Amino acid sequence: MDGRWRADLARWDIPEHILRRAPVSPWGHSPARFAQRTEHALAVPEGPSLARIAEALPAAGSVLDVGAGTGAASLPLAGRLGELVAVDVSAGMLAELTPRAERLGVPVRTVPGRWPDVADRTPVADVAVAAHVVYNVPDLAAFLAELTGHARRRVVLELTEHHPMSWLTPLWRHFHGLPRPARPTAHDLIAVAGALGHEVRHESHAAPLPRYASLDELAESACRRLCLAPDRMGEVAGAAVALGMWPLPRERWFTVWWETV
C-alpha cells in the first residue's frame, strides 16, 4: 500500500526537459502567502480539523505541528495550548510562526528540518497534527509511524482530497502536452493509515478560502508551477478562462484522525 503511494507521487515529477527551462523553482512556497492563511485561521478559528485537535487536547496541553508552516493548523488553539512544538523544513516559515506564537502567549519550540528525520530530537506531545503535508511525503508509512509515536492521545491530518497540484492538469496539457496523474488521493492516505493498524476516522468539508483571490494571482502561481516565464501571465490567464478554470471551484479538504491510546 505504501509502495503504491510512493509510485503515485513519483508520477507527479516534472520531466527534466521542462524543468531545465524553468526561470525559477516550481516547488517553492511563499511564507507571506502561508501567513495570509494563518491570519484567516486566527480570525475565524473553526473547522473540523481544529475541532478534532481541541477535543483531544487537555487543559494547557501540547501540540506537535509537523510541517507547521506559519501556524494555521495550531495557533488558532492558542487559548488551549501549554506548548506548541513546530517542525518545518523552512526556516522562513518558522520565522513567521514564532512571533505570532509569542504575541498569542503560546510557548513555542521550533525544530527545523524534515519529518521524520528530526523525530529523534522532537518531544512527544498530546496531539500531533500534519496539515497539507502528506503529498510531499514519499515514505508515508515511516512518516505516520513517527507521528503516531510522538502523540500521547491523537493524530490529526488535514489534506486536499486530490493532489494539491491537480487543478493545474488542464494547463499542463495545454502548454506542455503533458498528462498529469489522478492519484494519490485522500482515500489512499486513509487506506495506508488503516493498513498500519489504526482505527481511522475522517470527514470532508469545503476549503475555508478559494485557492486564489484573483485571476492574476492564479496566473502568477501557474506560471511558476508550469515552469513558464512571468511574462506569459496574460497567456496563462486567457487559457484558464478558455478552459473553464476560472473561477476555480472550492477545494474539498479531508480531516483524518485516529487515537493513540
N, C-alpha and C positions, 0 to 999 in steps of 0.2 A: 504493500500500500504506500509506504514512504518512498519506495523506488519510483512508483508511478508519479507521485508528487514532484520528485526531483526531475524526472524526464519531462513532465509537462512544463515545468518552469523553464527548463533549458530551451524549449522551443520559442520562448519569448526573446531570446538573444537577438541582437541586431546583426545582420550579416556584415562581415568585415569591410566589404567594398563600400557599403553605405556609411559605416562608422568612420571610415578614413576621411570622408568628405565633410564630417560634422564640424561646423565652426566652433561649437562649444560642446561640452559633455552633455549627452541627452539624459543622463541619470541624476543630475543634481537636483537638490531641493532647496528652496529659499526659506531660511529661518523667518524672514518677515512674513511670508505667506502662512507659515505654520502659526506664527504669533497671532495673526488675524483669527484663525480658527480657535485658538486658545482664548482670546478675548471674547469671542462669541460664546464659548462654553462657560466662561466665568459669568457672563451677563445672563445666560439662560442655562443654569445648572440642572439640566434634566435629561432624561433619555434612559433607555433600557440598560445600557452598559453601566452608567453611573449608579442606577438603582441596584444592579446585581453586585457591584462592589460595595455599596453602602450597607446593604442588608447583611453582608458577611463581616463587616468591619466593627470590631469592638470600640468602645469609647477610647479616644486617643490612640487608635490603632495605627498600624503601619501598612504602607502600600509600596510594593516594588513595581515600578513602571518601566518596563523594558521597551526600548525604542521610544523613549518618553517624548522626544521632540521638544516642544516648548511647554508641555504640561497639560494639554487639552483633556487627556483622559483621567487625570488625577487631581490637578489643582482645584477643580470645582468642588472637591470634597474637603476644602480647607478647614471648615469648622469641625470636622471629624478626625482630622489627621494628627497623630502624635509624631509621625515621621514619614517622610517621603524619600525613598531610595530611587533615584532616577538614573537609568542606564541608557546611553546613546552613543553611537559611533561618532556623532558630530559634536565637536567642541562648540561650534556656533549655536547649535540648538540648546545645549546645556547652559551656555552663557545667556541665552534669552530666558530660560526657565528659572535660573537661580534667583535673580532679583524679583521676579514675580512671586516666587515662593516666600521670599523674605518679606515682601510687602504684605502678604496674606498671613504672616505669622506662622508659616509652616516650616518646621525644621527639615532641612533637605540635605541629603548626602548624594553627591553625584559620582557616578562610576563611568568614566569614559571608556568606550570600547564596544566590541561586538559580542552579543549574546549568542551562544553560551560560552564564548572564550573567556569572559570575565566572571563567570559564575563562581569560581573559587575564591574571589575576593569581594563577593557581594553578599550582604547579610540576608538572612531569612526574614520574611515579612508575613503579616497576617493574610494579606491578599496580594496576589501577583496579577498584573494586567499587562497585556501587549495589544495595543490598538494600531491597526493598519501597518502591521509589521510582517506578517507571515508570508506574504507574497514575495518577500525578499529573502526567504529562508529555504535554501535547498534541502538541508538536513533537518527536516521538520521534526522527526521523532526525537532527536537529541535536544533540539530547542525546547520542545514541550516537556521532555523528561526533566530538564534542569529547572524549567519554570515551575513545574509541579513540586519539585523537591525544595523550592525556595518559598513555598506558600504554606502557611500553617492551616489555612481554612479553605481557600477557594482560589481557582484560576479563572480569570475572565479575559476573553479575547474579543476584539472587535475587528471586523473586516468587511470589505465590499463583497457582494455576492459573487461578482466576476472579477477577474484580474483588473487592477485599477487603470491599466492602460488599454482596456478593451474598447473604450469609447473612441479610440483613435483608429480602429480597424478600417473603416471606410476610407480614411485619409491615407493610410499606408498603401491600400490597394490603388488609390487614385494617383499618388505621387511616385510610388516605387513599384507598383505591380506586385506587392508582397502580401500574401495572405497572413493572417495572424491566428494563433491558436484560440480555441474556445475554453481550454482548461489550463490550470486548475481553477476550482471554484470553492466557495464556502462549504459546499456539500462534501467536497473532497477532504477539506480540513476536518470536518466533523467525522468523516469515516476514519481518518488517520488517528484522531484522538480516541475514538471508540475502540480501534484495534489495539491501542495501548492499554486498554482495560479501564478507561474512565467511563463513568456514567454521565454521558454528555447531554446537556440540555441547550436549547437555542431558541432564539426568536429573531424575527426580522422586522425592519422598520425603514421608513424613508429617511435618507440623509437629512440632517438638520438644515443644510445650506445647499444651494446649487453649486455645482463644481466651479463655474465661472460667473462673475457678475456682469461681464460684457463680452461681445463678440471679439473685440480687440484683445481682451485678456485670454480668451480661448486661442486666438490665432498666435499670439506671442508664445504661449506654452506649447502649442502644437508644433511650431517651427523648431523649437529646441528638441522636442521629443522625436520629431521626424528627421532630425539631422539636416534641416534646411536653414539657409541664411535668414537673418531677421528681415532683410528687405523683401522677403516673399510673404510677409504677413498678409498683405492685401489679397494675394492669390489664394492663400490658405483660407482666409475668411470667406472669400467668394465660393470656394469649393465646399466649405462646411455648410453654407446656406443652400447651395445647389443640391447637396447630398441629403438635405433634410436633417442636418445635425444641430441646427440652432433654432430655438434654444434646446440645450441638452436636457433630456429627461432627468429627473431627480434620481440619484443612485439608490440602490437597495443595500442597506447595511445589515449585517448579522452580528448579534451578540451571542457568544458561545461560552458556556461555563461548566465547571464541574467542581465537586468538593474534593478536598484532600484529607479529610478526617473521617 
